[in-house]
């Protein structure tokens, strides 16, 4: 399950409970959409341990290399299509 802002969902034609595909150049995860104004616009929220309906962990969307300066993973933002 991924929580998406109501306004963003309406703009994208997504309804509560719809199956949606999150994807980028690294992979894709199929999830159920939960609409809520508890998350800001242009933000998706999911539990850290999310595994999609296609049995893929959301971690397939994250680069494995770390940032040069602090050695942390690139978790601050992801561009999804």
N, C-alpha and C positions, 0 to 999 in steps of 0.2 A: 504494500500500500504506500502511495505517495500522496502527500497533502499538497494541494495546489490552491492558490487564491481564487475565489469565485470569479472575479473580474477577468483574470487571465484565462480561466477555464471557458468562460462565455466567449471570449475573443477567439479561442481556439476550437470552439464547438465541442468541448468536453463536458460530459454530464457526470454527476456523482455516480460512482460504481462502474464507469466505463473502463475497459481495458485500454491502456495506452502503452506506447513503445517509447522508451527513453533510449536515445542512441547518440553516439558521436563516432569519431574515427577509430576509437578503441574497442567498441563493442555495443551491445544493446541488451536492455532488460525490459521485459514486459511486466507491467504492474497494474494494479487497480487504482483509479483516481478517487481521492477523497477531497471534496471541495470544502473550503473553510476560509474565513477571513482572519483566522488566527495566524496565518503566514502572510508576510508582505507580498505585494505584487512582484513578479519576476523572480520568485523564490520557490523552490520545491523543498519539501521536508520529508525525510524518511527515517525510519529507525536505522541505527548504525548497522545492524545485522541483516538488513533487507536482502532477501533472495527472491527473485522475480518468479512469475508464473512459468517462465521458460527455464527455470532451475539455474539461472545465472545470478551470481552475487552482483550487487551494485558496484563492487570493487572493479569489475571489468571496465568501468567507465573512467577509472583513475589511472594516471601514469604511475609506473613503478619507480621511476627515478625520483630523487629528492631534490629540494631546492639547494642551490649552491651555498647561500649565505648561512642558513641555519640548519640545514640537513633534514628539514621537515618535508613531509609529502605535500603534493599540490592539492590540497583539499579546500582551499578558500573559494574557488569557483570552478565550475565546469560549464562549458558551452554544449548544450544539448539541442538536438533538432527534433 
